[in-house]
Amino acid sequence: MVTEASAPLLTHDHLLKGRVQLRQMRHGLRAGLDAVLLAAAIPAQPGELVLEAGCGSGAVFLCLLARVPDLRIIAIEQDPALADLARQNAALNGWADRVTVLQGDVADPAVLAANGSIDHACANPPFWPDGTPPPAGLRAAATHHLQGPGLDVWAGALSRPLRRRGTVTLVLPAGRHSEGSAALRQARCGAVSLLPLWPRAGMPAKRVILQGRREARSPDTLAPGLVLHDLAGWTEPVRQVLEEGAPLSWP
């Protein structure tokens, strides 16, 4: 459990220009741009139910709650300390009654019994950008591709409780986009759309966002992509997401 004694190990950060308060571990895999963009890509509507797997301290679902009124969240986190911190962050932002955080392994189907009731699902699987495990000590308990579930397991866990046409949204290293697309199709999600995240115009994407729909049969799509930086800093579409909490308009 995260207590006052552990406070020096935490930082108190803000997302969406202060609309979201986030306490997170000072050392380890910290939430930032990926979490905000993932939340912006989820096409949730007021009153719907969203599942997040591997929620960490809660950055993704907190950004989503800041944008969509009356949304309900079920989040799963394997690390007991992070699960507790996610609950505390939900309360810190005044959304404790809209969030249920379950402590457990995404690969364990017994963790979640909500078949057909979820409208949207999402994850930022903790894979290191180049596909290698995190450096020693960075987050020793983190699940990564050498010791934890593969993308097929993540996609299956997110897809199983979805209603028909519900969405699964992932943010991944660009080099894993084909693996991610295959995992979504294996999990009965079609109409897969890929959104490249270009660091700057003309540069290769380092991250992509993938989204599929449960039991959809429409063709896959390649979105135009989002350029993150220009000479002045953040591009205007990215600034609107990061500061105003705007959704991403895609696919």
N, C-alpha and C positions, 0 to 999 in steps of 0.2 A: 504494500500500500504506500502511496506517495503521501508523506506527512511533512510537517514543518521542519522536522530534522533533516529531511532530504531537500529542502528548498534551495540550498546552495548549488545543488546539482541541476537546477532548472533555470531556464530563462523565461521571462514574461514578454512575449512578442505580440505583434498586432498584424493582422491581415486585412485586406480590403479597406485600406486607409483608416484603420482603427475600428471598423465595424465588427471585427472578430478579435477577441482576446484569445491568446494561445500560450499556455504554459507547456514547455517541452524540454526534453533532456538537453543539457548544455553540450554534451558530447554524444556523438552517434549520428544516425541518419536523420537529419532535421527536415521538417516540412518547409516548402518554399514554393517556387514557381510551378512545379509539376502539380502540386496539390490544388492550387488555385485554378489552373487551366483545366484539370480533370473535373473539378466541381462545375466549372462553367460549361463543360461539354455535355453534361447530363440533362436531357430534355424533360426534367421533372415538372409537374404541375401541382398547384395547391391541393392539399388533401391526399396526395399519393404517398406510397410507402417505398422507401429506398433502402437497399442492402449495400453495405460496404464491407469488403473483406480485407483484413489487414489494416485496420484503421489507424494504428499508431496512436498518437495523442489526439487525433480527431480533426485535423486541419481540413480534410476534404469535406466531411459532413457538416462542419461548422460553416464553411463558406457556402455550401449549398443551402443550409438553413437561413443564412443571412439574405439569400436571394429569393427563396421561394416560401411564401407564407403557408402556414398550416401543414408543412411537410412533416412526415414521421420517418424516423431512422432506426434501422437495426444494423448494428456494427459488430464485427467479429475481430478480436485481437488475441493472438496467442500469448503474448507476454503479459503476465498478471499486472505488473507495475504500469505498463502502458495502457492496459484496459482500464485500470483505476484512474489514471490520469485523464483518459478520454472522458470518463464520467464526470470528473471534476471540471473539465473544460466545458462540457455541456452545461453544467450548473453555473459556472462562472459567467456564461453568456446568457443565462436565463432560459435555457432550452432543455432542462433536465427532464421535463414531462414529455418531451417529444423524441427522446433518444433512449434506446435500449442497447447497452454494450454487453455482448456476450464474450466471456473469456474461453477460448478454445482454438483448435486447429482447423484451418479452412479445409483440410483434407478429410476431416471427420464429419460424415453426413449427419451424425447424431447431434451436432452442435446446433443445427437450425432445422426446425420442423415447420416450414411455412410454404409448402408446395402450392403454387398457383396464386399466392397472395401478394407477391412482390411486383411492383410496377417497373422499377429500374434497379440495376445492380452495377457496382463499379469497384475498381481496385487499382492501386499503384503497387504492383508486386515488387518486393524489395530486391530487384536484380541490379547489380552494379552496372554502370553505363556501358562498359565494354564487354559485359558478360562474365567477368571474373568475380570472385567473392570479395567482400569488403576487406580492407586491411585489418590486420589483427588489432583487436581492442576498439575498433570503431563502433561496433554494436555486436558483441560476441554472440548474443542470443538471436541475432537476426536470422530469418529464414532466407536463404539464397539458393541459387540453382544447383549447387553441389550437394546440399544436405536437406533441402526442403522440396515441397511439391513443385512439379513442373507447371507450365502454363496450361496444359490440358486439364490438370486438376483444378487450378484457379478458375478457368472458364466453366468447367462442369459445375463447380460449387456455386458459381454466380448464376448460372443459367437454370439449374434444376428448380428453384422455387419461383421462377418468373411466370407471370401470366403470358398468354400468347401475345406476341408483338411487343412484349416488354424488352427493354434495351440492356445490353451489357457494354460498359465502357471501360477501356483500359488505357493507361499511359505506359509506354514501353520505350526502351532504347530502340533506335531506328533499326539496328541490325537484327532485331527480333520480330519485325513486323510480319514476316511470312509465317513464322512459328505461331505468333499470336492469332493470325487470321485462320490458320489451320485448326488451332485449338477452339476457336469460336465455332467453326463449322462442325467440328466433332461434337460440340456441346449443343448442336441443333439451333445455332444462331446463324441466320443468313443475312443477305443485304448488307454485307460488311463494308463499312466506309473507313477509309484511312485519311487522316489529317496530318500531314507533315508539319513539324515545327522547325522552321528555318532559323538558325541563330541570327543570320543577316542575309540580305538578298544575295543570291548567287552562291551561297555556302551550302554544303550538304546538311541535311537534317540530322540532329543528334537524338531527337525524341520524336515519337509519333503518338497520336491518339487513335485508337481503334474502337469502332462501335458496331455491334451486330444486334439483330432483333430476333427474338425467339420465334422459331418456325416461319420466318419470313423467306420468301422465294424470289424477291426482286434481285436484279443484278448487283454485283458489288460496285462501289464507286470510289474514285480517288478525288478527294477534295482539293481545292486550289492550294491549300496550305496557309500557314500563318507565319509571317516574318516577325521575329521578336524584337530586333533592335535596328535602328537606323542611326545616322550621325548625331541625332539629338538625344538618343537614349531609347526608351521603349517606343515602339510604333504606336500610333493612335489606337488601333483595335486592341492591342495588348494593354495599353494604359487604361482603357475603359473596363477591361476585365479585372485588372489588378486593383484599381482605385474605386471604380464605380460599381463593381460587382456585376457587370454586364454578362449575359450568356454568350457563348460562341454560336454563331449562326452557321450551322453545318448539320448534316451533310447537305 
